[in-house]
């Protein structure tokens, strides 16, 4: 083992369910052996850090926008009238939502160094 290029052995424990999932993913990867699969998974894959906190804010904004839209639609259906202020308010809400969505998109693409 001393003359081998890879002379460090690692050991880890799995539950039956984890082992089953591990084996399934190993088969799907086409890896030749368990050690090949682990090296391929750990050494060749990039790691991304995903912070889901901004999504909570986005869901809140989306809820506000859809509630406003429903209120406007209800009023238009009852009266047949839509106000310019309603349209401007919706445009502003959609603009805010789009910006938050873009910010989240940018965060999701931020790679872990």
SVG drawing of the C-alpha trace seen along z (x, -y; Angstrom):
<svg xmlns="http://www.w3.org/2000/svg" viewBox="-71 -56 77 58">
<polyline fill="none" stroke="black" stroke-width="0.4" points="0.0,0.0 3.0,-2.3 3.9,-2.3 0.4,-3.1 -0.5,-6.6 -3.6,-6.5 -2.4,-5.2 -4.8,-6.8 -7.9,-4.8 -11.1,-6.4 -13.9,-4.6 -17.5,-5.8 -20.7,-4.2 -24.2,-4.2 -27.6,-3.1 -29.3,-0.5 -31.4,-3.2 -28.3,-5.4 -26.4,-2.4 -29.2,-1.6 -29.3,-5.2 -25.5,-5.2 -25.5,-2.1 -28.3,-3.4 -26.4,-6.7 -23.2,-4.8 -25.0,-2.7 -26.5,-5.8 -23.1,-7.4 -21.5,-4.6 -18.6,-4.5 -16.4,-1.4 -16.1,-1.0 -17.1,-2.5 -13.8,-4.3 -14.1,-5.6 -17.6,-6.9 -16.5,-8.6 -13.5,-10.3 -15.6,-11.3 -18.3,-12.7 -16.0,-14.5 -13.2,-15.6 -14.9,-16.5 -18.1,-18.2 -18.4,-21.8 -20.1,-22.8 -22.7,-25.5 -23.9,-27.3 -27.6,-27.9 -29.2,-30.3 -33.0,-29.8 -33.8,-32.8 -34.4,-35.2 -37.0,-32.9 -39.2,-33.5 -39.1,-37.2 -40.0,-36.5 -43.0,-34.3 -44.2,-37.2 -43.9,-39.7 -45.6,-37.3 -48.5,-36.9 -48.9,-40.6 -48.9,-41.0 -51.4,-38.3 -53.7,-39.6 -53.6,-43.1 -54.3,-41.6 -57.3,-39.6 -58.7,-42.8 -58.3,-44.7 -59.9,-41.9 -62.8,-41.7 -63.4,-45.4 -63.2,-45.4 -65.6,-42.5 -68.1,-44.3 -67.8,-47.8 -66.2,-47.4 -63.8,-50.2 -60.0,-49.9 -58.0,-52.8 -54.7,-54.0 -53.4,-54.0 -54.2,-50.3 -52.2,-49.6 -49.3,-51.7 -49.4,-50.0 -49.3,-46.6 -46.4,-47.6 -44.5,-48.7 -45.2,-45.5 -44.2,-43.4 -41.0,-45.5 -40.1,-44.8 -40.9,-41.1 -38.8,-40.9 -35.8,-42.5 -36.1,-40.2 -36.3,-37.2 -33.2,-38.4 -31.3,-38.9 -32.2,-35.3 -31.1,-34.0 -27.7,-35.7 -27.4,-34.2 -28.1,-30.7 -25.3,-31.0 -22.8,-32.1 -20.3,-29.3 -18.8,-28.1 -15.0,-28.8"/>
</svg>
